[in-house]
């Protein structure tokens, strides 16, 4: 015991080493816990970053599809405008043709009336001649 009392400094060193080992174990446990926590956070960050990359990729794909659809809508709109212009043009042509047809019908009717008018005197002359022939035939018969 006197030996220990005489070497109190050595005892303090041994005590300090024991305390350091005990505290060091706890400290290393904490450091290991922190390290594990940091690694878990890093893993979560990597997963989040991957999700962000995937979302950006999906967004780019969606934007491409939207752009493509927008172009297609523009083309279809232009085609619809052109079709409408063609329809208006065709309607105008149809109206012009209807007017021309009406005018042609009027001309045909006038020509038909003129032909009838020209044919009427000839028919009247022929009828008079036939009546005269019948009259002469009636006078000549007993």
Chimera marker file (.cmm) of the C-alpha trace (Angstrom):
<marker_set name="trace">
<marker id="1" x="0.000" y="0.000" z="0.000" r="1" g="1" b="0" radius="0.5"/>
<marker id="2" x="2.860" y="2.270" z="0.770" r="1" g="1" b="0" radius="0.5"/>
<marker id="3" x="4.155" y="1.481" z="-2.581" r="1" g="1" b="0" radius="0.5"/>
<marker id="4" x="0.894" y="2.753" z="-4.130" r="1" g="1" b="0" radius="0.5"/>
<marker id="5" x="0.986" y="5.822" z="-1.960" r="1" g="1" b="0" radius="0.5"/>
<marker id="6" x="4.528" y="6.413" z="-3.004" r="1" g="1" b="0" radius="0.5"/>
<marker id="7" x="3.622" y="6.124" z="-6.651" r="1" g="1" b="0" radius="0.5"/>
<marker id="8" x="0.450" y="8.130" z="-6.608" r="1" g="1" b="0" radius="0.5"/>
<marker id="9" x="1.370" y="9.691" z="-9.902" r="1" g="1" b="0" radius="0.5"/>
<marker id="10" x="1.433" y="6.278" z="-11.534" r="1" g="1" b="0" radius="0.5"/>
<marker id="11" x="-1.964" y="5.550" z="-9.989" r="1" g="1" b="0" radius="0.5"/>
<marker id="12" x="-3.333" y="8.755" z="-11.434" r="1" g="1" b="0" radius="0.5"/>
<marker id="13" x="-1.964" y="7.805" z="-14.818" r="1" g="1" b="0" radius="0.5"/>
<marker id="14" x="-3.530" y="4.323" z="-14.567" r="1" g="1" b="0" radius="0.5"/>
<marker id="15" x="-6.795" y="5.895" z="-13.428" r="1" g="1" b="0" radius="0.5"/>
<marker id="16" x="-6.625" y="8.388" z="-16.270" r="1" g="1" b="0" radius="0.5"/>
<marker id="17" x="-6.000" y="5.568" z="-18.756" r="1" g="1" b="0" radius="0.5"/>
<marker id="18" x="-8.963" y="3.570" z="-17.394" r="1" g="1" b="0" radius="0.5"/>
<marker id="19" x="-11.205" y="6.627" z="-17.519" r="1" g="1" b="0" radius="0.5"/>
<marker id="20" x="-9.916" y="7.450" z="-20.972" r="1" g="1" b="0" radius="0.5"/>
<marker id="21" x="-10.574" y="3.888" z="-22.149" r="1" g="1" b="0" radius="0.5"/>
<marker id="22" x="-14.085" y="3.939" z="-20.728" r="1" g="1" b="0" radius="0.5"/>
<marker id="23" x="-14.799" y="7.390" z="-22.054" r="1" g="1" b="0" radius="0.5"/>
<marker id="24" x="-12.988" y="6.591" z="-25.259" r="1" g="1" b="0" radius="0.5"/>
<marker id="25" x="-15.264" y="3.622" z="-25.845" r="1" g="1" b="0" radius="0.5"/>
<marker id="26" x="-18.247" y="5.852" z="-25.330" r="1" g="1" b="0" radius="0.5"/>
<marker id="27" x="-16.653" y="8.525" z="-27.442" r="1" g="1" b="0" radius="0.5"/>
<marker id="28" x="-15.861" y="6.077" z="-30.214" r="1" g="1" b="0" radius="0.5"/>
<marker id="29" x="-19.385" y="4.765" z="-29.899" r="1" g="1" b="0" radius="0.5"/>
<marker id="30" x="-20.673" y="8.262" z="-30.347" r="1" g="1" b="0" radius="0.5"/>
<marker id="31" x="-18.295" y="8.905" z="-33.230" r="1" g="1" b="0" radius="0.5"/>
<marker id="32" x="-19.358" y="5.618" z="-34.792" r="1" g="1" b="0" radius="0.5"/>
<marker id="33" x="-22.996" y="6.591" z="-34.242" r="1" g="1" b="0" radius="0.5"/>
<marker id="34" x="-22.391" y="9.969" z="-35.794" r="1" g="1" b="0" radius="0.5"/>
<marker id="35" x="-20.552" y="8.349" z="-38.673" r="1" g="1" b="0" radius="0.5"/>
<marker id="36" x="-23.376" y="5.878" z="-39.165" r="1" g="1" b="0" radius="0.5"/>
<marker id="37" x="-25.870" y="8.720" z="-39.020" r="1" g="1" b="0" radius="0.5"/>
<marker id="38" x="-23.857" y="10.725" z="-41.500" r="1" g="1" b="0" radius="0.5"/>
<marker id="39" x="-23.659" y="7.705" z="-43.808" r="1" g="1" b="0" radius="0.5"/>
<marker id="40" x="-27.430" y="7.216" z="-43.514" r="1" g="1" b="0" radius="0.5"/>
<marker id="41" x="-28.009" y="10.878" z="-44.279" r="1" g="1" b="0" radius="0.5"/>
<marker id="42" x="-25.650" y="10.619" z="-47.237" r="1" g="1" b="0" radius="0.5"/>
<marker id="43" x="-27.535" y="7.572" z="-48.461" r="1" g="1" b="0" radius="0.5"/>
<marker id="44" x="-30.828" y="9.429" z="-48.119" r="1" g="1" b="0" radius="0.5"/>
<marker id="45" x="-29.296" y="12.400" z="-49.923" r="1" g="1" b="0" radius="0.5"/>
<marker id="46" x="-28.136" y="10.117" z="-52.740" r="1" g="1" b="0" radius="0.5"/>
<marker id="47" x="-31.609" y="8.594" z="-52.986" r="1" g="1" b="0" radius="0.5"/>
<marker id="48" x="-33.151" y="12.073" z="-53.010" r="1" g="1" b="0" radius="0.5"/>
<marker id="49" x="-30.710" y="13.213" z="-55.672" r="1" g="1" b="0" radius="0.5"/>
<marker id="50" x="-31.556" y="10.146" z="-57.772" r="1" g="1" b="0" radius="0.5"/>
<marker id="51" x="-35.261" y="10.918" z="-57.387" r="1" g="1" b="0" radius="0.5"/>
<marker id="52" x="-34.561" y="14.500" z="-58.470" r="1" g="1" b="0" radius="0.5"/>
<marker id="53" x="-32.622" y="13.250" z="-61.507" r="1" g="1" b="0" radius="0.5"/>
<marker id="54" x="-35.433" y="10.840" z="-62.396" r="1" g="1" b="0" radius="0.5"/>
<marker id="55" x="-38.006" y="13.597" z="-61.994" r="1" g="1" b="0" radius="0.5"/>
<marker id="56" x="-35.934" y="15.928" z="-64.190" r="1" g="1" b="0" radius="0.5"/>
<marker id="57" x="-35.706" y="13.195" z="-66.821" r="1" g="1" b="0" radius="0.5"/>
<marker id="58" x="-39.458" y="12.586" z="-66.681" r="1" g="1" b="0" radius="0.5"/>
<marker id="59" x="-40.035" y="16.329" z="-66.886" r="1" g="1" b="0" radius="0.5"/>
<marker id="60" x="-37.781" y="16.598" z="-69.924" r="1" g="1" b="0" radius="0.5"/>
<marker id="61" x="-39.619" y="13.688" z="-71.547" r="1" g="1" b="0" radius="0.5"/>
<marker id="62" x="-42.968" y="15.280" z="-70.733" r="1" g="1" b="0" radius="0.5"/>
<marker id="63" x="-41.827" y="18.637" z="-72.045" r="1" g="1" b="0" radius="0.5"/>
<marker id="64" x="-40.678" y="16.950" z="-75.253" r="1" g="1" b="0" radius="0.5"/>
<marker id="65" x="-44.051" y="15.255" z="-75.607" r="1" g="1" b="0" radius="0.5"/>
<marker id="66" x="-45.836" y="18.542" z="-74.905" r="1" g="1" b="0" radius="0.5"/>
<marker id="67" x="-43.664" y="20.316" z="-77.469" r="1" g="1" b="0" radius="0.5"/>
<marker id="68" x="-44.375" y="17.583" z="-80.021" r="1" g="1" b="0" radius="0.5"/>
<marker id="69" x="-48.112" y="17.788" z="-79.308" r="1" g="1" b="0" radius="0.5"/>
<marker id="70" x="-47.971" y="21.571" z="-79.561" r="1" g="1" b="0" radius="0.5"/>
<marker id="71" x="-46.325" y="21.290" z="-82.985" r="1" g="1" b="0" radius="0.5"/>
<marker id="72" x="-48.944" y="18.759" z="-84.077" r="1" g="1" b="0" radius="0.5"/>
<marker id="73" x="-51.734" y="21.034" z="-82.858" r="1" g="1" b="0" radius="0.5"/>
<marker id="74" x="-50.187" y="23.884" z="-84.850" r="1" g="1" b="0" radius="0.5"/>
<marker id="75" x="-50.067" y="21.730" z="-87.979" r="1" g="1" b="0" radius="0.5"/>
<marker id="76" x="-53.658" y="20.587" z="-87.473" r="1" g="1" b="0" radius="0.5"/>
<marker id="77" x="-54.755" y="24.175" z="-86.905" r="1" g="1" b="0" radius="0.5"/>
<marker id="78" x="-53.100" y="25.259" z="-90.144" r="1" g="1" b="0" radius="0.5"/>
<marker id="79" x="-54.734" y="22.352" z="-91.979" r="1" g="1" b="0" radius="0.5"/>
<marker id="80" x="-58.117" y="23.306" z="-90.497" r="1" g="1" b="0" radius="0.5"/>
<marker id="81" x="-57.651" y="26.932" z="-91.590" r="1" g="1" b="0" radius="0.5"/>
<marker id="82" x="-56.721" y="25.805" z="-95.090" r="1" g="1" b="0" radius="0.5"/>
<marker id="83" x="-59.687" y="23.417" z="-95.217" r="1" g="1" b="0" radius="0.5"/>
<marker id="84" x="-61.995" y="26.235" z="-94.108" r="1" g="1" b="0" radius="0.5"/>
<marker id="85" x="-60.566" y="28.501" z="-96.830" r="1" g="1" b="0" radius="0.5"/>
<marker id="86" x="-61.105" y="25.739" z="-99.414" r="1" g="1" b="0" radius="0.5"/>
<marker id="87" x="-64.658" y="25.236" z="-98.172" r="1" g="1" b="0" radius="0.5"/>
<marker id="88" x="-65.409" y="28.959" z="-98.447" r="1" g="1" b="0" radius="0.5"/>
<marker id="89" x="-63.902" y="28.985" z="-101.926" r="1" g="1" b="0" radius="0.5"/>
<marker id="90" x="-65.948" y="25.931" z="-102.932" r="1" g="1" b="0" radius="0.5"/>
<marker id="91" x="-69.102" y="27.531" z="-101.536" r="1" g="1" b="0" radius="0.5"/>
<marker id="92" x="-68.405" y="30.651" z="-103.610" r="1" g="1" b="0" radius="0.5"/>
<marker id="93" x="-67.888" y="28.500" z="-106.704" r="1" g="1" b="0" radius="0.5"/>
<marker id="94" x="-71.112" y="26.620" z="-106.004" r="1" g="1" b="0" radius="0.5"/>
<marker id="95" x="-73.007" y="29.898" z="-105.700" r="1" g="1" b="0" radius="0.5"/>
<marker id="96" x="-71.499" y="31.168" z="-108.964" r="1" g="1" b="0" radius="0.5"/>
<marker id="97" x="-72.404" y="27.892" z="-110.674" r="1" g="1" b="0" radius="0.5"/>
<marker id="98" x="-75.955" y="28.127" z="-109.296" r="1" g="1" b="0" radius="0.5"/>
<marker id="99" x="-76.261" y="31.647" z="-110.743" r="1" g="1" b="0" radius="0.5"/>
<marker id="100" x="-74.827" y="30.452" z="-114.068" r="1" g="1" b="0" radius="0.5"/>
<marker id="101" x="-77.195" y="27.470" z="-114.080" r="1" g="1" b="0" radius="0.5"/>
<marker id="102" x="-80.145" y="29.770" z="-113.405" r="1" g="1" b="0" radius="0.5"/>
<marker id="103" x="-79.031" y="32.047" z="-116.219" r="1" g="1" b="0" radius="0.5"/>
<marker id="104" x="-78.627" y="29.042" z="-118.528" r="1" g="1" b="0" radius="0.5"/>
<marker id="105" x="-82.129" y="27.807" z="-117.586" r="1" g="1" b="0" radius="0.5"/>
<marker id="106" x="-83.493" y="31.254" z="-118.373" r="1" g="1" b="0" radius="0.5"/>
<marker id="107" x="-81.689" y="31.203" z="-121.725" r="1" g="1" b="0" radius="0.5"/>
<marker id="108" x="-82.942" y="27.695" z="-122.521" r="1" g="1" b="0" radius="0.5"/>
<marker id="109" x="-86.470" y="28.747" z="-121.588" r="1" g="1" b="0" radius="0.5"/>
<marker id="110" x="-86.179" y="31.827" z="-123.799" r="1" g="1" b="0" radius="0.5"/>
<marker id="111" x="-84.759" y="29.752" z="-126.650" r="1" g="1" b="0" radius="0.5"/>
<marker id="112" x="-87.520" y="27.169" z="-126.209" r="1" g="1" b="0" radius="0.5"/>
<marker id="113" x="-90.133" y="29.918" z="-126.263" r="1" g="1" b="0" radius="0.5"/>
<marker id="114" x="-88.542" y="31.421" z="-129.379" r="1" g="1" b="0" radius="0.5"/>
<marker id="115" x="-88.517" y="28.007" z="-131.081" r="1" g="1" b="0" radius="0.5"/>
<marker id="116" x="-92.163" y="27.509" z="-130.197" r="1" g="1" b="0" radius="0.5"/>
<marker id="117" x="-92.966" y="30.984" z="-131.429" r="1" g="1" b="0" radius="0.5"/>
<marker id="118" x="-91.244" y="30.237" z="-134.706" r="1" g="1" b="0" radius="0.5"/>
<marker id="119" x="-92.977" y="26.888" z="-134.970" r="1" g="1" b="0" radius="0.5"/>
<marker id="120" x="-96.439" y="28.269" z="-134.204" r="1" g="1" b="0" radius="0.5"/>
<marker id="121" x="-96.932" y="30.203" z="-137.462" r="1" g="1" b="0" radius="0.5"/>
<marker id="122" x="-95.693" y="27.288" z="-139.486" r="1" g="1" b="0" radius="0.5"/>
<marker id="123" x="-98.109" y="25.025" z="-137.654" r="1" g="1" b="0" radius="0.5"/>
<marker id="124" x="-100.899" y="27.543" z="-138.187" r="1" g="1" b="0" radius="0.5"/>
<marker id="125" x="-100.094" y="27.734" z="-141.897" r="1" g="1" b="0" radius="0.5"/>
<marker id="126" x="-100.024" y="23.973" z="-142.102" r="1" g="1" b="0" radius="0.5"/>
<marker id="127" x="-103.336" y="23.776" z="-140.220" r="1" g="1" b="0" radius="0.5"/>
<marker id="128" x="-104.962" y="26.311" z="-142.545" r="1" g="1" b="0" radius="0.5"/>
<marker id="129" x="-103.696" y="24.394" z="-145.558" r="1" g="1" b="0" radius="0.5"/>
<marker id="130" x="-105.050" y="21.176" z="-144.076" r="1" g="1" b="0" radius="0.5"/>
<marker id="131" x="-108.397" y="22.839" z="-143.417" r="1" g="1" b="0" radius="0.5"/>
<marker id="132" x="-108.491" y="24.177" z="-146.941" r="1" g="1" b="0" radius="0.5"/>
<marker id="133" x="-107.675" y="20.765" z="-148.267" r="1" g="1" b="0" radius="0.5"/>
<marker id="134" x="-110.431" y="19.288" z="-146.124" r="1" g="1" b="0" radius="0.5"/>
<marker id="135" x="-112.781" y="22.071" z="-147.221" r="1" g="1" b="0" radius="0.5"/>
<marker id="136" x="-111.964" y="21.471" z="-150.788" r="1" g="1" b="0" radius="0.5"/>
<marker id="137" x="-112.384" y="17.803" z="-150.253" r="1" g="1" b="0" radius="0.5"/>
<marker id="138" x="-115.748" y="18.419" z="-148.603" r="1" g="1" b="0" radius="0.5"/>
<marker id="139" x="-116.910" y="20.602" z="-151.498" r="1" g="1" b="0" radius="0.5"/>
<marker id="140" x="-115.770" y="18.100" z="-154.036" r="1" g="1" b="0" radius="0.5"/>
<marker id="141" x="-117.483" y="15.130" z="-152.443" r="1" g="1" b="0" radius="0.5"/>
<marker id="142" x="-121.170" y="14.355" z="-153.382" r="1" g="1" b="0" radius="0.5"/>
<link id1="1" id2="2" r="1" g="1" b="0" radius="0.2"/>
<link id1="2" id2="3" r="1" g="1" b="0" radius="0.2"/>
<link id1="3" id2="4" r="1" g="1" b="0" radius="0.2"/>
<link id1="4" id2="5" r="1" g="1" b="0" radius="0.2"/>
<link id1="5" id2="6" r="1" g="1" b="0" radius="0.2"/>
<link id1="6" id2="7" r="1" g="1" b="0" radius="0.2"/>
<link id1="7" id2="8" r="1" g="1" b="0" radius="0.2"/>
<link id1="8" id2="9" r="1" g="1" b="0" radius="0.2"/>
<link id1="9" id2="10" r="1" g="1" b="0" radius="0.2"/>
<link id1="10" id2="11" r="1" g="1" b="0" radius="0.2"/>
<link id1="11" id2="12" r="1" g="1" b="0" radius="0.2"/>
<link id1="12" id2="13" r="1" g="1" b="0" radius="0.2"/>
<link id1="13" id2="14" r="1" g="1" b="0" radius="0.2"/>
<link id1="14" id2="15" r="1" g="1" b="0" radius="0.2"/>
<link id1="15" id2="16" r="1" g="1" b="0" radius="0.2"/>
<link id1="16" id2="17" r="1" g="1" b="0" radius="0.2"/>
<link id1="17" id2="18" r="1" g="1" b="0" radius="0.2"/>
<link id1="18" id2="19" r="1" g="1" b="0" radius="0.2"/>
<link id1="19" id2="20" r="1" g="1" b="0" radius="0.2"/>
<link id1="20" id2="21" r="1" g="1" b="0" radius="0.2"/>
<link id1="21" id2="22" r="1" g="1" b="0" radius="0.2"/>
<link id1="22" id2="23" r="1" g="1" b="0" radius="0.2"/>
<link id1="23" id2="24" r="1" g="1" b="0" radius="0.2"/>
<link id1="24" id2="25" r="1" g="1" b="0" radius="0.2"/>
<link id1="25" id2="26" r="1" g="1" b="0" radius="0.2"/>
<link id1="26" id2="27" r="1" g="1" b="0" radius="0.2"/>
<link id1="27" id2="28" r="1" g="1" b="0" radius="0.2"/>
<link id1="28" id2="29" r="1" g="1" b="0" radius="0.2"/>
<link id1="29" id2="30" r="1" g="1" b="0" radius="0.2"/>
<link id1="30" id2="31" r="1" g="1" b="0" radius="0.2"/>
<link id1="31" id2="32" r="1" g="1" b="0" radius="0.2"/>
<link id1="32" id2="33" r="1" g="1" b="0" radius="0.2"/>
<link id1="33" id2="34" r="1" g="1" b="0" radius="0.2"/>
<link id1="34" id2="35" r="1" g="1" b="0" radius="0.2"/>
<link id1="35" id2="36" r="1" g="1" b="0" radius="0.2"/>
<link id1="36" id2="37" r="1" g="1" b="0" radius="0.2"/>
<link id1="37" id2="38" r="1" g="1" b="0" radius="0.2"/>
<link id1="38" id2="39" r="1" g="1" b="0" radius="0.2"/>
<link id1="39" id2="40" r="1" g="1" b="0" radius="0.2"/>
<link id1="40" id2="41" r="1" g="1" b="0" radius="0.2"/>
<link id1="41" id2="42" r="1" g="1" b="0" radius="0.2"/>
<link id1="42" id2="43" r="1" g="1" b="0" radius="0.2"/>
<link id1="43" id2="44" r="1" g="1" b="0" radius="0.2"/>
<link id1="44" id2="45" r="1" g="1" b="0" radius="0.2"/>
<link id1="45" id2="46" r="1" g="1" b="0" radius="0.2"/>
<link id1="46" id2="47" r="1" g="1" b="0" radius="0.2"/>
<link id1="47" id2="48" r="1" g="1" b="0" radius="0.2"/>
<link id1="48" id2="49" r="1" g="1" b="0" radius="0.2"/>
<link id1="49" id2="50" r="1" g="1" b="0" radius="0.2"/>
<link id1="50" id2="51" r="1" g="1" b="0" radius="0.2"/>
<link id1="51" id2="52" r="1" g="1" b="0" radius="0.2"/>
<link id1="52" id2="53" r="1" g="1" b="0" radius="0.2"/>
<link id1="53" id2="54" r="1" g="1" b="0" radius="0.2"/>
<link id1="54" id2="55" r="1" g="1" b="0" radius="0.2"/>
<link id1="55" id2="56" r="1" g="1" b="0" radius="0.2"/>
<link id1="56" id2="57" r="1" g="1" b="0" radius="0.2"/>
<link id1="57" id2="58" r="1" g="1" b="0" radius="0.2"/>
<link id1="58" id2="59" r="1" g="1" b="0" radius="0.2"/>
<link id1="59" id2="60" r="1" g="1" b="0" radius="0.2"/>
<link id1="60" id2="61" r="1" g="1" b="0" radius="0.2"/>
<link id1="61" id2="62" r="1" g="1" b="0" radius="0.2"/>
<link id1="62" id2="63" r="1" g="1" b="0" radius="0.2"/>
<link id1="63" id2="64" r="1" g="1" b="0" radius="0.2"/>
<link id1="64" id2="65" r="1" g="1" b="0" radius="0.2"/>
<link id1="65" id2="66" r="1" g="1" b="0" radius="0.2"/>
<link id1="66" id2="67" r="1" g="1" b="0" radius="0.2"/>
<link id1="67" id2="68" r="1" g="1" b="0" radius="0.2"/>
<link id1="68" id2="69" r="1" g="1" b="0" radius="0.2"/>
<link id1="69" id2="70" r="1" g="1" b="0" radius="0.2"/>
<link id1="70" id2="71" r="1" g="1" b="0" radius="0.2"/>
<link id1="71" id2="72" r="1" g="1" b="0" radius="0.2"/>
<link id1="72" id2="73" r="1" g="1" b="0" radius="0.2"/>
<link id1="73" id2="74" r="1" g="1" b="0" radius="0.2"/>
<link id1="74" id2="75" r="1" g="1" b="0" radius="0.2"/>
<link id1="75" id2="76" r="1" g="1" b="0" radius="0.2"/>
<link id1="76" id2="77" r="1" g="1" b="0" radius="0.2"/>
<link id1="77" id2="78" r="1" g="1" b="0" radius="0.2"/>
<link id1="78" id2="79" r="1" g="1" b="0" radius="0.2"/>
<link id1="79" id2="80" r="1" g="1" b="0" radius="0.2"/>
<link id1="80" id2="81" r="1" g="1" b="0" radius="0.2"/>
<link id1="81" id2="82" r="1" g="1" b="0" radius="0.2"/>
<link id1="82" id2="83" r="1" g="1" b="0" radius="0.2"/>
<link id1="83" id2="84" r="1" g="1" b="0" radius="0.2"/>
<link id1="84" id2="85" r="1" g="1" b="0" radius="0.2"/>
<link id1="85" id2="86" r="1" g="1" b="0" radius="0.2"/>
<link id1="86" id2="87" r="1" g="1" b="0" radius="0.2"/>
<link id1="87" id2="88" r="1" g="1" b="0" radius="0.2"/>
<link id1="88" id2="89" r="1" g="1" b="0" radius="0.2"/>
<link id1="89" id2="90" r="1" g="1" b="0" radius="0.2"/>
<link id1="90" id2="91" r="1" g="1" b="0" radius="0.2"/>
<link id1="91" id2="92" r="1" g="1" b="0" radius="0.2"/>
<link id1="92" id2="93" r="1" g="1" b="0" radius="0.2"/>
<link id1="93" id2="94" r="1" g="1" b="0" radius="0.2"/>
<link id1="94" id2="95" r="1" g="1" b="0" radius="0.2"/>
<link id1="95" id2="96" r="1" g="1" b="0" radius="0.2"/>
<link id1="96" id2="97" r="1" g="1" b="0" radius="0.2"/>
<link id1="97" id2="98" r="1" g="1" b="0" radius="0.2"/>
<link id1="98" id2="99" r="1" g="1" b="0" radius="0.2"/>
<link id1="99" id2="100" r="1" g="1" b="0" radius="0.2"/>
<link id1="100" id2="101" r="1" g="1" b="0" radius="0.2"/>
<link id1="101" id2="102" r="1" g="1" b="0" radius="0.2"/>
<link id1="102" id2="103" r="1" g="1" b="0" radius="0.2"/>
<link id1="103" id2="104" r="1" g="1" b="0" radius="0.2"/>
<link id1="104" id2="105" r="1" g="1" b="0" radius="0.2"/>
<link id1="105" id2="106" r="1" g="1" b="0" radius="0.2"/>
<link id1="106" id2="107" r="1" g="1" b="0" radius="0.2"/>
<link id1="107" id2="108" r="1" g="1" b="0" radius="0.2"/>
<link id1="108" id2="109" r="1" g="1" b="0" radius="0.2"/>
<link id1="109" id2="110" r="1" g="1" b="0" radius="0.2"/>
<link id1="110" id2="111" r="1" g="1" b="0" radius="0.2"/>
<link id1="111" id2="112" r="1" g="1" b="0" radius="0.2"/>
<link id1="112" id2="113" r="1" g="1" b="0" radius="0.2"/>
<link id1="113" id2="114" r="1" g="1" b="0" radius="0.2"/>
<link id1="114" id2="115" r="1" g="1" b="0" radius="0.2"/>
<link id1="115" id2="116" r="1" g="1" b="0" radius="0.2"/>
<link id1="116" id2="117" r="1" g="1" b="0" radius="0.2"/>
<link id1="117" id2="118" r="1" g="1" b="0" radius="0.2"/>
<link id1="118" id2="119" r="1" g="1" b="0" radius="0.2"/>
<link id1="119" id2="120" r="1" g="1" b="0" radius="0.2"/>
<link id1="120" id2="121" r="1" g="1" b="0" radius="0.2"/>
<link id1="121" id2="122" r="1" g="1" b="0" radius="0.2"/>
<link id1="122" id2="123" r="1" g="1" b="0" radius="0.2"/>
<link id1="123" id2="124" r="1" g="1" b="0" radius="0.2"/>
<link id1="124" id2="125" r="1" g="1" b="0" radius="0.2"/>
<link id1="125" id2="126" r="1" g="1" b="0" radius="0.2"/>
<link id1="126" id2="127" r="1" g="1" b="0" radius="0.2"/>
<link id1="127" id2="128" r="1" g="1" b="0" radius="0.2"/>
<link id1="128" id2="129" r="1" g="1" b="0" radius="0.2"/>
<link id1="129" id2="130" r="1" g="1" b="0" radius="0.2"/>
<link id1="130" id2="131" r="1" g="1" b="0" radius="0.2"/>
<link id1="131" id2="132" r="1" g="1" b="0" radius="0.2"/>
<link id1="132" id2="133" r="1" g="1" b="0" radius="0.2"/>
<link id1="133" id2="134" r="1" g="1" b="0" radius="0.2"/>
<link id1="134" id2="135" r="1" g="1" b="0" radius="0.2"/>
<link id1="135" id2="136" r="1" g="1" b="0" radius="0.2"/>
<link id1="136" id2="137" r="1" g="1" b="0" radius="0.2"/>
<link id1="137" id2="138" r="1" g="1" b="0" radius="0.2"/>
<link id1="138" id2="139" r="1" g="1" b="0" radius="0.2"/>
<link id1="139" id2="140" r="1" g="1" b="0" radius="0.2"/>
<link id1="140" id2="141" r="1" g="1" b="0" radius="0.2"/>
<link id1="141" id2="142" r="1" g="1" b="0" radius="0.2"/>
</marker_set>
